[in-house]
Amino acid sequence: MKQVFKFSIILVAMLSCSREKADFIGPGYIDAPEGFAVTTPLACSPKPINFTSGLGTVTWTAAFNNTVTWTLTLTGRTSGAVHQVTGTSNSLNHVWRGSNDGVFFFRTGETVVGTVSFLNTAVTSSDSLTITQAADFSSCSQYVPIYNSFTTQSSLYTYWNPYNSPPIPNESQGVDSAAVDYKGNLVNPVEGKYYYYIKGLGNASSFVSGIQYIKNIPFNTLPADPNRVWVNVFLYGTGDPNAGLDLECQEADAPDTKYVSSRDDAFVAHLTLNHVGWKLFSIKYADLVQSTNLGFGNNGNGIREPNRLRVFDFILLKKNNPNSPVEVYIDYPVFTVDGPFKTCK
């Protein structure tokens, strides 16, 4: 009898311990109680902010009369960029470096509205600031050399050359900030004020047109190891499986600086643009395949050597219907080292 009684005590103790531990399982969200109030309104400092000057950070602060789960949402009025953070406390102190959580980047010159909201109440508090200079993500812990992204129209053609000279029939391309796609949707830039677009039918069964970045000097400090280098670019699609894009990296195998298509290597990523809206494509250089275009980049040593990169292309193609026009919008092409592109947090 004593053994049964002793076992019962042990069992009750075990169950009690289990219930006590279970109370701590989960995220610990706390609703705002009755009488909840913001005691120190949301504020940000400094403002305006230049993210490329000095520390380049903004601190968002607020205080509340109870410990509660809160969400701080920062939204760019022009770009639609969003940064969001959630916590549980009776105050917030969040340091922001200008990063975004979704596809769209915060822009130079735009107003950013910050709003803190809480679980189980309509109470909110807001503040705003102006970005005088957007964040430069080459300062992230990951090395990010940016080669003339489509930030300004005036600097675009320093190295970029369109394929439409002489002009290709039934095709258009260029810089834009508010183009309309074939489905009637407005296309907004991912980063900065501009992107590059190519659209149309062209005059060939597959090839439409393209744009080429010609450096013909080494791409600064890219390592030789293709497993350490990523090619990244934001591409806009309309869900059209007929739209394809070849991203081609051309290397100079000879001691001189220039890429020669009849002598050197070209390595390609064949992409299908059947997604909708903007999407970040990040391709490891080691996963690029050698060009099969006879006489155009399949004549080198066959070794992927990003330190020998001299030229890269974006080529718009029709994949399965030669009689249906296709389109692509290109923004923020960038090479990264030791991982795909991501913004600072």
C-alpha positions in Angstrom: 0.0 0.0 0.0 2.9 2.3 0.9 4.4 1.6 -2.5 1.2 2.5 -4.3 0.9 5.7 -2.3 4.5 6.6 -3.0 4.1 6.0 -6.7 1.0 8.2 -6.8 3.0 11.1 -5.2 5.7 10.7 -7.7 3.3 10.6 -10.6 1.5 13.7 -9.4 4.8 15.5 -9.1 5.8 14.5 -12.6 2.6 15.7 -14.1 2.9 19.0 -12.2 6.4 19.5 -13.5 5.2 18.8 -17.0 2.4 21.3 -16.8 4.7 23.9 -15.4 7.2 23.5 -18.3 4.4 23.6 -20.8 3.4 27.1 -19.7 6.7 28.4 -21.2 6.3 26.7 -24.6 5.5 29.0 -27.5 6.4 32.6 -28.5 5.0 34.2 -25.4 2.8 36.8 -27.2 1.0 39.1 -24.8 -2.3 41.0 -25.6 -2.7 44.6 -24.6 -4.8 44.7 -21.4 -7.7 47.0 -20.6 -6.4 50.5 -20.0 -3.3 49.9 -22.1 -1.6 53.2 -23.3 1.5 54.4 -25.0 3.3 56.5 -22.4 6.1 57.8 -24.6 5.1 58.1 -28.3 7.1 56.5 -31.1 10.0 58.7 -32.1 13.0 58.3 -34.4 16.4 60.0 -34.4 18.2 61.3 -36.3 16.0 62.8 -39.0 16.4 63.3 -41.8 18.8 60.4 -42.3 21.8 59.9 -44.6 22.5 56.2 -44.4 25.9 56.5 -46.1 27.2 59.2 -43.7 28.8 58.2 -40.4 27.1 55.4 -38.6 24.1 55.6 -40.9 21.5 54.3 -38.4 18.1 55.5 -37.1 16.9 54.6 -33.6 13.2 54.1 -33.1 12.0 54.4 -29.4 8.7 54.2 -27.5 7.4 53.2 -24.1 4.1 51.6 -22.8 2.3 51.2 -19.5 2.3 47.4 -19.8 4.4 44.6 -21.1 2.8 43.7 -24.5 3.6 42.3 -27.9 4.3 45.1 -30.3 5.1 45.4 -34.0 7.1 48.2 -35.5 6.4 48.7 -39.3 8.4 51.0 -41.4 7.0 51.8 -44.8 8.4 53.9 -47.7 5.7 56.1 -49.1 7.2 56.2 -52.6 8.9 52.8 -52.9 6.4 50.7 -50.9 9.4 49.2 -49.2 8.7 47.6 -45.8 10.8 46.8 -42.7 9.2 45.1 -39.7 10.2 44.0 -36.3 8.2 42.4 -33.4 9.0 42.2 -29.7 7.4 41.7 -26.3 8.3 44.3 -23.7 7.1 47.6 -22.1 9.3 49.7 -24.5 11.0 49.4 -27.8 14.5 50.5 -28.9 15.1 49.4 -32.5 18.2 50.4 -34.5 17.5 50.5 -38.3 20.2 50.6 -40.9 17.9 51.3 -43.9 17.3 47.6 -44.8 14.1 46.3 -46.3 12.4 42.9 -45.6 10.7 42.4 -49.0 11.7 43.0 -52.6 11.5 46.8 -52.7 14.4 48.9 -51.4 13.9 52.2 -49.5 14.8 55.1 -51.8 16.7 58.4 -51.6 14.4 61.3 -51.1 11.3 59.4 -49.8 9.4 59.7 -46.6 9.4 56.7 -44.3 6.5 56.3 -41.9 7.0 54.2 -38.7 4.0 52.8 -36.8 4.0 50.7 -33.7 0.9 48.5 -33.2 -0.1 46.1 -30.5 -2.0 42.8 -30.0 -5.7 43.1 -29.1 -6.0 46.9 -29.3 -6.5 49.6 -32.0 -3.9 51.8 -30.2 -1.0 52.9 -32.4 1.7 55.5 -32.4 3.6 56.9 -35.4 6.5 59.1 -36.5 8.2 59.7 -39.9 11.5 60.8 -41.4 13.0 61.6 -44.8 15.9 59.6 -46.3 18.4 62.0 -47.9 20.6 59.1 -49.0 19.5 55.5 -49.2 21.6 52.7 -47.7 24.6 51.4 -49.6 24.6 47.6 -49.1 28.2 47.3 -50.2 28.9 48.1 -46.5 27.2 44.8 -45.4 29.3 42.2 -43.8 29.2 40.3 -47.1 31.3 41.9 -49.8 29.0 43.2 -52.5 30.7 44.9 -55.5 27.9 46.7 -57.5 28.7 47.3 -61.2 26.6 50.2 -62.4 23.1 49.2 -61.3 20.3 51.2 -62.9 20.4 53.9 -60.3 20.6 56.9 -62.6 19.9 57.3 -66.3 23.0 59.4 -66.9 25.5 56.8 -65.7 23.7 53.8 -67.2 25.5 53.6 -70.5 29.0 53.9 -69.1 29.5 50.2 -69.6 26.1 48.9 -70.7 25.5 48.5 -74.4 22.1 47.5 -75.9 21.9 44.8 -78.6 19.6 46.9 -80.8 22.2 48.8 -82.9 21.1 48.7 -85.7 17.6 48.6 -84.3 15.9 45.2 -84.1 12.4 45.2 -85.6 9.3 44.6 -83.4 11.4 45.2 -80.2 11.9 48.0 -77.7 14.3 48.5 -74.8 15.7 51.1 -72.5 15.5 52.8 -69.1 12.2 53.4 -67.4 10.7 54.0 -64.0 7.0 53.5 -64.7 6.5 51.1 -67.6 3.3 49.1 -68.1 3.6 45.4 -68.8 1.6 43.5 -71.4 -1.1 42.7 -68.8 -1.6 46.4 -68.0 0.3 46.5 -64.7 2.5 49.3 -63.7 6.1 48.2 -63.1 7.8 50.0 -60.2 11.6 49.9 -59.6 13.1 47.6 -57.0 16.0 49.9 -56.2 16.6 53.5 -57.0 14.5 55.2 -59.6 15.1 53.2 -62.8 15.3 49.7 -64.3 16.1 48.4 -67.7 13.4 46.7 -69.9 13.4 44.7 -73.1 10.1 43.7 -74.7 8.7 42.7 -78.1 8.6 40.0 -80.7 11.9 40.6 -82.4 12.6 39.2 -85.9 14.0 35.7 -85.0 12.4 32.5 -83.9 13.9 32.6 -80.4 16.2 35.7 -79.9 14.5 39.0 -79.2 17.3 41.3 -77.9 19.6 41.9 -75.0 21.9 44.2 -73.1 25.6 43.7 -72.5 27.9 45.0 -69.7 31.5 45.3 -71.2 34.2 45.9 -68.6 37.2 44.3 -70.5 39.3 44.9 -67.3 39.1 42.6 -64.3 36.0 42.8 -62.2 37.6 44.1 -59.0 38.8 41.4 -56.6 36.3 38.7 -57.6 38.0 35.4 -56.4 39.0 32.6 -58.8 36.9 30.0 -56.9 33.5 29.8 -58.6 31.9 28.3 -55.5 32.5 31.6 -53.7 30.8 33.9 -56.3 27.1 34.5 -56.9 25.4 36.4 -59.7 22.3 38.2 -58.4 19.7 40.2 -60.2 16.0 41.2 -59.7 13.8 40.2 -62.6 10.2 41.1 -63.2 7.9 38.5 -64.9 4.3 38.3 -65.8 3.9 34.5 -65.4 4.6 33.9 -69.1 6.3 30.5 -69.6 7.3 31.7 -73.1 9.6 34.4 -71.7 13.2 33.3 -71.0 16.4 35.1 -70.1 19.9 34.0 -70.6 22.4 35.5 -68.1 25.8 35.0 -69.6 29.2 35.6 -68.0 32.1 35.9 -70.5 35.7 35.3 -69.4 39.1 36.2 -71.0 41.3 33.1 -70.9 44.2 34.8 -72.7 46.7 37.0 -70.9 45.3 40.1 -72.5 42.2 41.8 -71.0 39.5 41.5 -73.7 37.0 38.7 -74.1 37.1 37.2 -77.6 34.1 35.0 -78.4 35.9 32.8 -80.9 38.7 32.1 -78.4 37.3 32.3 -74.8 34.6 30.9 -72.5 31.1 32.0 -71.8 29.1 30.5 -68.9 25.3 30.8 -68.8 22.2 30.5 -66.6 19.0 29.7 -68.6 16.1 31.3 -66.7 12.3 31.0 -67.3 10.4 34.1 -66.4 7.1 32.4 -65.4 6.9 34.1 -62.0 4.7 37.1 -61.4 6.2 40.4 -60.2 9.8 41.0 -59.1 11.9 38.1 -57.9 15.6 37.9 -56.8 17.6 35.4 -58.8 20.9 34.3 -57.2 23.0 31.8 -59.1 26.3 30.4 -57.9 28.9 30.9 -60.5 29.9 27.2 -60.2 26.4 26.3 -61.4 26.6 28.2 -64.6 26.8 26.0 -67.7 29.2 26.5 -70.6 27.7 28.1 -73.7 26.8 25.7 -76.5 26.6 28.6 -79.0 29.2 27.4 -81.5 31.9 30.0 -81.9 30.5 32.3 -79.2 32.1 31.4 -75.9 32.7 27.7 -76.0 36.4 27.8 -77.1 38.3 28.5 -73.9 39.7 26.2 -71.2 36.2 25.3 -69.9 37.1 26.3 -66.4 34.8 28.7 -64.5 37.1 31.5 -63.4 35.2 34.6 -62.1 38.4 36.5 -61.6 38.7 36.4 -65.5 35.2 37.8 -66.0 35.2 40.7 -68.5 31.6 40.9 -69.9 28.1 39.8 -69.0 24.9 39.8 -70.9 21.1 39.6 -70.4 19.5 38.0 -73.5 15.7 37.9 -73.8 14.3 34.8 -75.6 11.1 33.2 -76.7 11.2 29.7 -75.3 8.2 27.9 -76.9 6.2 30.2 -79.1 8.1 32.2 -81.7 5.0 34.3 -82.6 4.2 35.6 -79.1 6.0 38.7 -77.8 7.8 38.5 -74.4 9.2 41.0 -71.9 11.6 41.4 -69.0 12.5 44.1 -66.5 15.9 44.0 -64.9 17.0 45.8 -61.7 20.1 45.8 -59.4 22.4 43.3 -61.0 25.2 42.5 -58.5 28.0 40.0 -57.8 28.4 38.8 -54.2 31.1 36.7 -52.5 30.5 33.9 -50.1 26.7 33.9 -50.4 23.7 35.2 -52.3 22.8 38.9 -52.0 21.0 40.1 -49.0 20.5 43.6 -47.4 22.0 44.6 -44.1 19.9 44.0 -41.0 
